């Protein structure tokens, strides 16, 4: 564990979200945060505000029936930004998606203000969520 507070923040986010505790994960985000999720699928778009971002996260758990895992490979941070490299595993409708994602976050006053998700293959992500 790093001593940098933004690394610790991201570790808390993934520990809670990875365990399905979306509500606790949401406490680490600003009320007016924005989550940018790429592609052309039911999860894509700009999720503005904590309620929209929480709904997005709950939708992931719903669509996978809880068959969602994220393994954090690396977290790094500066005073204003943080990143995480993740190995993910999702299952739904008999399909699986195993993929590396990189997430980047802009941190303001100790909370996530803006968050970007970058999958290794956005076309495969679209195919999975659109099935």
DABELCOR-V485552 format. One record per residue. PHI is phi in whole degrees, 0 to 359 (none if undefined). D_FIRST is the distance of its C-alpha to the first C-alpha in Angstrom with 1 decimal. Layout:
# DABELCOR-V485552
phi:PHI d_first:D_FIRST
phi:PHI d_first:D_FIRST
This chain:
# DABELCOR-V485552
phi:none d_first:0.0
phi:277 d_first:3.8
phi:279 d_first:6.6
phi:293 d_first:8.7
phi:298 d_first:10.2
phi:283 d_first:11.1
phi:292 d_first:7.9
phi:299 d_first:7.2
phi:299 d_first:10.9
phi:295 d_first:10.8
phi:299 d_first:8.4
phi:294 d_first:11.0
phi:301 d_first:13.8
phi:289 d_first:13.2
phi:297 d_first:12.6
phi:283 d_first:15.9
phi:296 d_first:17.9
phi:298 d_first:17.1
phi:267 d_first:18.6
phi:84 d_first:21.5
phi:267 d_first:20.9
phi:297 d_first:22.1
phi:296 d_first:23.2
phi:292 d_first:19.8
phi:304 d_first:18.3
phi:295 d_first:21.2
phi:291 d_first:20.5
phi:265 d_first:17.7
phi:246 d_first:20.6
phi:291 d_first:23.5
phi:303 d_first:26.9
phi:254 d_first:28.3
phi:294 d_first:25.5
phi:230 d_first:26.5
phi:248 d_first:25.1
phi:262 d_first:26.8
phi:241 d_first:27.3
phi:281 d_first:29.5
phi:103 d_first:32.5
phi:227 d_first:35.6
phi:210 d_first:34.8
phi:299 d_first:34.6
phi:261 d_first:31.0
phi:293 d_first:31.6
phi:129 d_first:32.0
phi:262 d_first:30.8
phi:262 d_first:29.4
phi:259 d_first:30.1
phi:91 d_first:29.0
phi:295 d_first:26.8
phi:294 d_first:29.6
phi:292 d_first:30.1
phi:294 d_first:26.4
phi:293 d_first:26.2
phi:297 d_first:29.4
phi:302 d_first:28.0
phi:298 d_first:25.0
phi:296 d_first:27.4
phi:295 d_first:29.8
phi:300 d_first:27.3
phi:295 d_first:27.0
phi:294 d_first:30.8
phi:296 d_first:31.7
phi:262 d_first:29.7
phi:51 d_first:30.7
phi:81 d_first:27.1
phi:270 d_first:26.8
phi:220 d_first:23.7
phi:226 d_first:20.4
phi:228 d_first:17.5
phi:249 d_first:15.0
phi:285 d_first:12.1
phi:266 d_first:12.3
phi:199 d_first:10.5
phi:229 d_first:9.4
phi:224 d_first:10.5
phi:201 d_first:12.1
phi:238 d_first:14.8
phi:289 d_first:16.4
phi:241 d_first:18.5
phi:222 d_first:17.0
phi:215 d_first:14.1
phi:224 d_first:14.4
phi:220 d_first:13.3
phi:254 d_first:15.0
phi:234 d_first:16.1
phi:257 d_first:18.5
phi:245 d_first:20.7
phi:219 d_first:23.5
phi:237 d_first:26.2
phi:227 d_first:29.6
phi:194 d_first:32.7
phi:49 d_first:36.5
phi:78 d_first:36.2
phi:254 d_first:34.1
phi:232 d_first:30.6
phi:228 d_first:28.3
phi:247 d_first:25.6
phi:203 d_first:24.0
phi:275 d_first:21.2
phi:237 d_first:20.5
phi:240 d_first:18.9
phi:246 d_first:18.2
phi:235 d_first:18.3
phi:225 d_first:18.2
phi:264 d_first:19.8
phi:251 d_first:18.3
phi:229 d_first:20.8
phi:52 d_first:20.5
phi:80 d_first:17.0
phi:224 d_first:18.2
phi:286 d_first:18.9
phi:258 d_first:22.4
phi:214 d_first:23.0
phi:218 d_first:21.5
phi:240 d_first:22.7
phi:249 d_first:22.6
phi:234 d_first:23.7
phi:282 d_first:24.6
phi:296 d_first:25.6
phi:220 d_first:29.2
phi:295 d_first:30.3
phi:292 d_first:33.7
phi:294 d_first:32.3
phi:296 d_first:30.3
phi:301 d_first:33.5
phi:300 d_first:35.5
phi:295 d_first:33.1
phi:287 d_first:33.0
phi:274 d_first:36.8
phi:295 d_first:37.9
